[in-house]
């Protein structure tokens, strides 16, 4: 255990080395550490870079009622700035980030559709997602207008 101060003093060959001033014991030359440090940093960075990506999509499952946009919204801007199109597989969700791709499955029929979140809503109590017209048609909910569904994340933005 070293208790004294360290200082750099010239050795017999004229090279500087770290010396404990109380015990007069020579320590590892600073030059060795300076040359070793870049290799150590490189090894740590390579280890971090080659580690497999273990992040996965967080488990998200939401059950509730889905509805669909009225045709009168066709061409209007959505919350992310895109224009709503009745024939694109898009949807509105209150909290999921824009660009999130979700699977919406009708619980009664088992039909499923994949949509991308590009808007906020629905703003009707009890509903969890608003679908575009084509997505609602694919699920078979056009006539009823509302159906109980399960929403799961397939891909995050």
KARAMO-V180589 format. One record per pair of residues at least 6 apart in sequence whose ideal C-beta (glycine too) atoms are under 8 Angstrom apart, sorted by sequence separation. I is the first residue (numbers start at 1). GAP is how many residues later the second one is. If there is no record, write none. Layout:
I	GAP
I	GAP
This chain:
10	6
11	6
19	6
77	6
78	6
84	6
96	6
105	6
106	6
122	6
136	6
141	6
9	7
10	7
19	7
20	7
76	7
77	7
93	7
105	7
122	7
140	7
8	8
9	8
18	8
19	8
75	8
76	8
82	8
104	8
122	8
131	8
139	8
8	9
17	9
18	9
75	9
93	9
103	9
104	9
121	9
133	9
8	10
9	10
17	10
18	10
74	10
75	10
103	10
104	10
131	10
139	10
7	11
8	11
18	11
73	11
74	11
91	11
103	11
104	11
119	11
6	12
7	12
17	12
18	12
74	12
78	12
102	12
6	13
16	13
17	13
79	13
91	13
101	13
102	13
6	14
7	14
15	14
16	14
78	14
101	14
102	14
5	15
6	15
11	15
69	15
71	15
101	15
102	15
4	16
5	16
100	16
101	16
115	16
4	17
5	17
69	17
99	17
100	17
115	17
2	18
4	18
80	18
99	18
113	18
3	19
4	19
79	19
80	19
98	19
99	19
127	19
2	20
97	20
98	20
115	20
129	20
2	21
6	21
96	21
128	21
8	22
113	22
129	22
2	23
69	23
128	23
89	24
91	24
93	24
89	25
90	25
91	25
92	25
104	25
113	25
89	26
90	26
91	26
92	26
93	26
94	26
113	26
89	27
90	27
91	27
92	27
93	27
94	27
102	27
104	27
111	27
112	27
90	28
91	28
92	28
93	28
94	28
111	28
90	29
92	29
111	29
92	30
109	30
104	31
109	31
106	33
94	34
106	34
84	35
93	35
104	35
106	35
60	36
82	36
93	36
92	37
93	37
66	38
80	38
91	38
92	38
79	39
80	39
91	39
108	39
66	40
78	40
79	40
91	40
107	40
108	40
114	40
78	41
79	41
91	41
106	41
107	41
90	42
106	42
107	42
89	43
106	43
107	43
63	44
88	44
91	44
105	44
87	45
89	45
90	45
104	45
105	45
86	46
87	46
88	46
89	46
104	46
85	47
86	47
87	47
104	47
105	47
84	48
86	48
103	48
89	49
102	49
103	49
102	50
102	51
103	51
101	52
102	52
100	53
101	53
101	54
67	55
100	55
100	56
67	57
96	57
99	57
100	57
93	58
99	58
97	59
98	59
67	60
97	60
65	61
66	61
69	61
64	62
65	62
66	62
67	62
68	62
69	62
71	62
64	63
65	63
66	63
67	63
68	63
69	63
64	64
66	64
67	64
68	64
69	64
63	65
64	65
66	65
68	65
62	66
68	67
68	68
67	69
66	70
66	73
68	73
67	74
68	74
66	75
68	77
67	78
67	79
66	80
65	81
66	81
65	82
66	82
65	83
66	83
64	84
65	84
63	85
64	85
66	85
63	86
63	87
64	87
62	88
63	88
61	89
62	89
61	90
62	90
60	91
61	91
60	92
60	93
58	95
57	96
57	97
57	98
57	99
